[in-house]
Amino acid sequence: MPFARLATATTPTCHIGLGLAAVGRPGYINLGRDHDLGQDRSVETLRARTHELLDAAYAQGVRYFDAARSYGRSEEFLADWLNARPGIDDIVVGSKWGYTYTAAWSTDAARHEVKDHTLATYERQRAESDGLLGDRLDLYQIHSVTPDSPALTDKELHARLAEAAAQGLTVGFSTSGPAQADAIRAALAVTVDGEPLFRTVQSTYNALETSAAPALAEAHDAGLTVIVKEGMANGRLADPNAPETLKAVAEETSLGCDAVALALVLRQPWAGVVLSGAATVNQLASNLHAAVVDLDEEQLARLAGLAEEPGAYWEKRSGLPWH
């Protein structure tokens, strides 16, 4: 397991990762994006921004970096950064397959990505990821598995993934939607030759969406590394959009709403890596303060009241515009 590398890290931020969804493409659903990125979102501008974020993250102890085929040019930007820094060998690099980026570097495309969990898509996108990241790719995840995904039942796909695992690639999956817990439990049951196929799970969990917690605890107990995405709820937990309860707790800690929101996730005993989706270096620095936030029981009880019904949460998420 490549995540064993994190066990030797000594910085408090080593279990915070950097996700590249927000900077690998010009359009995304995070709130506040227009303010964060401005109008210039050319390929070279976002390449430079991504490299700046990667440099800052590594310097501050971050050791997991997360990309995807559908995150525009995120793999390309990450590969460029890695190739320019061959001495960096203490990080874990993850990517995902299963969505194809279709927006052609536009923020107002009719459709930004297309989902397909077939074996043919895996083979095509695996070749694309390998062409960019090569042997630096440690973890390859099926992107956004739901209970009805064919990736859960396709035995031929499972065999090919098991072959990749036998060659040293860690195989994982991510989840989305109101039935994340069902998808996680179904994936935990997938075996090849009697052995569990998946070694990691990446799921949405935050102060507003907590429904996957029991299933993630089960995954952790089964030996999987749990990666948490969307800890900021696509900007809904950041200033100025944060709920008043979160703003009040943040004021009490003298830190930002983002740090408190991510600290809430970090304290979960099953959370192995918690992703920052920062789009600026200042956001990243603020996110990393999560590692030192200390919340008392009264504050935790107040924050627990923010949880929404999963269907309502995901309906709101699906309505967020691509900025």
Salt bridges, closest charged atoms under 4 A:
ASP34 OD1 - ARG41 NH2 2.85
ASP34 OD2 - HIS323 ND1 3.87
ASP36 OD1 - HIS35 ND1 3.60
GLU44 OE2 - ARG47 NH2 3.00
ASP55 OD1 - ARG85 NE 3.01
ASP66 OD2 - LYS96 NZ 2.45
GLU75 OE1 - ARG69 NH1 2.43
GLU76 OE2 - ARG47 NH1 2.94
GLU76 OE2 - ARG73 NH1 3.55
ASP80 OD2 - ARG47 NH1 2.39
ASP90 OD2 - ARG63 NE 3.16
GLU113 OE1 - ARG25 NH1 3.22
GLU123 OE2 - ARG160 NH1 2.34
GLU128 OE1 - ARG69 NE 3.08
GLU128 OE2 - ARG124 NH1 3.55
ASP130 OD2 - ARG126 NE 3.03
ASP138 OD1 - ARG5 NH2 2.96
GLU163 OE1 - ARG160 NE 3.41
GLU218 OE2 - ARG185 NH2 2.78
ASP221 OD1 - HIS220 ND1 3.53
GLU230 OE2 - ARG317 NH2 2.48
GLU244 OE2 - LYS247 NZ 3.56
GLU252 OE2 - ARG302 NH2 2.84
GLU298 OE1 - ARG302 NH1 2.87
GLU308 OE2 - ARG236 NH2 2.61
GLU308 OE2 - LYS316 NZ 3.16
